[in-house]
Amino acid sequence: MNAPSPVIRLQAVTLRYGRIPVVDGVDLEIAANRVTTLSGPSGSGKSTLLRTLCRMNDRLPGFSVSGKVEVLGQDVHAPSTDVCDLRRRVGLLFQKPCVFPKSILENVVFGLKYHHPGERARFPELARRALEQAGLWAEVKDRLDAPAVALSQGQQQRLALARTLALEPEILLLDEPTASLDPESSAIIEELAATLKARCSLVWVTHDPAQADRIADRKIAFADGRILPHT
């Protein structure tokens, strides 16, 4: 039986800002339904690579890509690529919680309004499911109309996660998602990874080797824009 195709495949990928390569000639395959961590010192290219997978670097001055970046079987830089649909299928969670000045419920359904406007009757059901998946439902179920900014920072990060999960992404990219959180909130996010990988593939950038040991099915180490051997 043939092994399943990787959900991410990089072939001779170099990422530059101006003439400076941040990622240099990387070849990489990432398997489905795993937690894959990218680790390494600051400036080694981890976050730049992560954002490239969902085309979040496109408008940065001087940014360029060479080589092939294939996600879910599609060349993400092909002219036919629908970037909005790519970002629905490939969600991104930032280091600092990103919540909108709206209610908790409105934050969760924000993307659903754009991608599934015909399913408004199901929004409460879909929001509940996403909040449950993000481990937040029990804490907010009685105050869904409250402003999201009133939540703690750890809760806001899980709310941002719920907003992403509501769109049922096939890949979830996490860029140091616990770096600005307290230890208790960080532990909750880490524990969620074990259940989320049954639904999607996770690629998690971390500076913390101990965290990578706790959560990763595969650990990839970067240095000077290249993948270190044997990772």
C-alpha positions as CSV (number, residue, x, y, z in Angstrom):
1,M,0.0,0.0,0.0
2,N,1.3,3.4,-0.9
3,A,1.9,5.9,1.9
4,P,-0.5,8.8,2.0
5,S,0.7,12.0,0.2
6,P,2.1,14.7,2.5
7,V,-0.1,17.6,3.3
8,I,2.9,20.0,2.8
9,R,5.7,19.5,0.4
10,L,8.6,22.0,-0.1
11,Q,11.0,21.6,-3.0
12,A,14.1,23.7,-3.1
13,V,12.3,26.5,-1.4
14,T,14.2,29.8,-0.8
15,L,12.5,32.8,0.9
16,R,14.0,36.2,0.7
17,Y,13.5,39.7,1.9
18,G,15.3,41.7,-0.8
19,R,18.5,39.8,-1.6
20,I,18.8,38.2,1.9
21,P,17.7,34.6,2.1
22,V,15.8,33.8,5.3
23,V,15.0,30.2,4.3
24,D,17.6,28.8,1.9
25,G,17.0,25.8,-0.4
26,V,14.7,23.8,1.9
27,D,13.2,20.4,1.0
28,L,10.6,19.1,3.4
29,E,7.5,16.9,3.6
30,I,5.0,17.0,6.4
31,A,2.6,14.2,7.1
32,A,-1.2,14.5,7.8
33,N,-2.7,14.3,11.3
34,R,0.5,14.9,13.2
35,V,1.9,17.6,15.3
36,T,5.1,18.8,13.6
37,T,7.2,21.4,15.5
38,L,9.6,23.8,13.9
39,S,12.2,25.0,16.4
40,G,15.4,27.1,16.2
41,P,16.9,30.4,17.2
42,S,15.2,33.7,16.4
43,G,15.8,34.7,12.8
44,S,16.2,31.1,11.6
45,G,13.2,31.4,9.2
46,K,10.6,29.4,11.1
47,S,7.9,32.0,11.2
48,T,8.6,33.2,7.7
49,L,8.2,29.7,6.4
50,L,5.0,29.1,8.4
51,R,3.3,32.3,7.0
52,T,4.4,31.3,3.5
53,L,2.2,28.2,3.7
54,C,-0.9,30.4,3.7
55,R,0.4,33.3,1.6
56,M,0.6,35.7,4.6
57,N,3.9,37.2,3.4
58,D,2.7,38.3,0.0
59,R,2.5,42.0,0.8
60,L,5.7,42.4,2.8
61,P,8.2,44.7,1.1
62,G,10.8,42.8,-0.8
63,F,9.5,39.3,0.0
64,S,10.0,36.7,-2.7
65,V,9.8,32.9,-3.1
66,S,11.7,30.5,-5.3
67,G,11.1,26.7,-5.5
68,K,7.8,25.0,-5.0
69,V,5.5,25.3,-2.0
70,E,2.8,22.6,-2.2
71,V,0.0,22.5,0.3
72,L,-2.8,20.0,0.2
73,G,-1.7,18.9,-3.2
74,Q,-1.8,22.4,-4.7
75,D,1.0,24.8,-5.6
76,V,0.1,27.8,-3.4
77,H,1.7,30.3,-5.8
78,A,0.0,29.0,-8.9
79,P,-2.1,31.7,-10.7
80,S,-5.2,29.6,-10.2
81,T,-4.8,29.5,-6.4
82,D,-7.7,31.0,-4.5
83,V,-5.9,32.7,-1.6
84,C,-9.1,33.1,0.4
85,D,-10.0,29.5,0.1
86,L,-6.4,28.5,0.9
87,R,-6.6,30.5,4.2
88,R,-9.9,28.7,5.0
89,R,-8.2,25.3,4.6
90,V,-5.0,26.4,6.3
91,G,-5.7,28.3,9.5
92,L,-3.0,30.4,11.3
93,L,-2.9,31.2,15.0
94,F,-0.5,34.1,15.9
95,Q,1.7,34.5,18.9
96,K,-0.5,37.2,20.5
97,P,-4.2,36.6,20.7
98,C,-6.1,38.3,17.8
99,V,-9.7,39.1,18.8
100,F,-12.0,41.6,17.2
101,P,-13.9,44.3,19.2
102,K,-17.1,42.3,19.0
103,S,-18.9,39.8,21.2
104,I,-17.5,36.3,21.9
105,L,-20.1,34.8,19.6
106,E,-19.4,37.3,16.8
107,N,-15.7,36.5,16.9
108,V,-16.3,32.8,16.5
109,V,-18.7,33.2,13.5
110,F,-16.7,36.0,11.8
111,G,-15.2,33.7,9.1
112,L,-18.4,31.7,8.7
113,K,-20.2,34.8,7.6
114,Y,-17.9,35.1,4.6
115,H,-17.4,31.5,3.7
116,H,-20.8,30.1,4.6
117,P,-23.3,32.9,4.5
118,G,-26.2,30.5,3.6
119,E,-25.8,28.6,6.9
120,R,-26.6,31.4,9.3
121,A,-29.2,29.2,11.0
122,R,-26.5,26.8,12.0
123,F,-24.0,29.4,13.3
124,P,-24.9,28.9,17.0
125,E,-24.4,25.1,16.6
126,L,-21.1,25.6,14.7
127,A,-19.9,28.2,17.2
128,R,-20.6,25.8,20.1
129,R,-18.8,23.0,18.4
130,A,-15.7,25.2,17.7
131,L,-15.7,26.5,21.3
132,E,-15.9,23.0,22.6
133,Q,-13.0,22.0,20.4
134,A,-11.0,24.9,21.7
135,G,-11.7,24.0,25.3
136,L,-13.6,27.3,25.9
137,W,-17.3,26.5,25.8
138,A,-17.8,25.7,29.5
139,E,-16.2,29.1,30.4
140,V,-18.2,31.3,28.1
141,K,-21.5,29.5,27.3
142,D,-23.4,31.9,29.6
143,R,-21.9,35.1,28.2
144,L,-21.6,34.7,24.5
145,D,-22.8,38.3,24.0
146,A,-20.0,39.7,26.2
147,P,-17.2,41.5,24.6
148,A,-14.3,39.3,23.6
149,V,-11.7,41.8,24.9
150,A,-13.1,41.1,28.5
151,L,-11.6,37.6,28.4
152,S,-8.2,36.8,29.8
153,Q,-5.3,36.5,27.4
154,G,-5.4,32.7,27.6
155,Q,-9.1,32.7,26.9
156,Q,-8.6,35.1,24.0
157,Q,-6.1,32.8,22.4
158,R,-8.5,29.9,22.6
159,L,-11.2,32.1,21.2
160,A,-9.0,32.9,18.2
161,L,-8.4,29.2,17.9
162,A,-12.2,28.5,18.0
163,R,-12.7,31.1,15.2
164,T,-10.2,29.2,13.1
165,L,-11.6,25.8,13.9
166,A,-15.2,26.9,13.0
167,L,-14.0,26.8,9.3
168,E,-12.8,23.2,9.7
169,P,-9.3,23.8,8.5
170,E,-7.3,20.8,7.2
171,I,-4.0,22.3,8.4
172,L,-3.5,24.5,11.5
173,L,-0.4,26.6,11.7
174,L,0.6,27.9,15.2
175,D,3.2,30.6,15.5
176,E,4.5,30.5,19.1
177,P,0.8,30.3,20.3
178,T,1.7,30.0,24.0
179,A,4.6,32.4,24.1
180,S,2.6,35.3,25.7
181,L,0.4,33.1,27.9
182,D,0.7,32.1,31.6
183,P,1.8,28.4,32.3
184,E,-1.8,27.3,33.0
185,S,-3.1,28.7,29.7
186,S,-0.1,27.3,27.9
187,A,-0.8,23.8,29.2
188,I,-4.4,23.9,28.1
189,I,-3.3,24.9,24.5
190,E,-0.7,22.1,24.5
191,E,-3.3,19.5,25.7
192,L,-5.6,20.6,22.9
193,A,-3.0,19.6,20.3
194,A,-3.4,15.9,21.0
195,T,-7.1,16.0,20.2
196,L,-7.0,18.5,17.3
197,K,-4.6,16.4,15.3
198,A,-7.4,13.9,14.7
199,R,-9.2,16.6,12.7
200,C,-6.3,18.4,11.1
201,S,-2.5,18.5,10.7
202,L,-0.7,20.9,13.1
203,V,2.6,22.8,12.3
204,W,3.7,24.5,15.5
205,V,6.6,27.0,15.8
206,T,8.3,27.0,19.2
207,H,11.5,28.3,20.8
208,D,11.0,25.9,23.7
209,P,12.7,22.5,23.3
210,A,10.8,21.1,26.3
211,Q,7.5,22.1,24.7
212,A,8.5,20.4,21.4
213,D,9.3,17.2,23.4
214,R,5.8,17.3,25.0
215,I,3.7,17.9,21.9
216,A,5.5,16.8,18.8
217,D,5.1,13.7,16.7
218,R,8.0,15.0,14.6
219,K,10.5,17.7,15.5
220,I,12.2,19.8,12.8
221,A,15.1,22.1,13.8
222,F,16.2,25.2,11.8
223,A,19.4,27.1,11.9
224,D,20.5,29.8,9.5
225,G,17.5,29.2,7.2
226,R,18.2,25.5,6.8
227,I,16.9,22.3,8.3
228,L,19.4,20.6,10.6
229,P,20.2,17.0,9.6
230,H,18.4,14.1,11.3
231,T,15.2,16.1,12.0
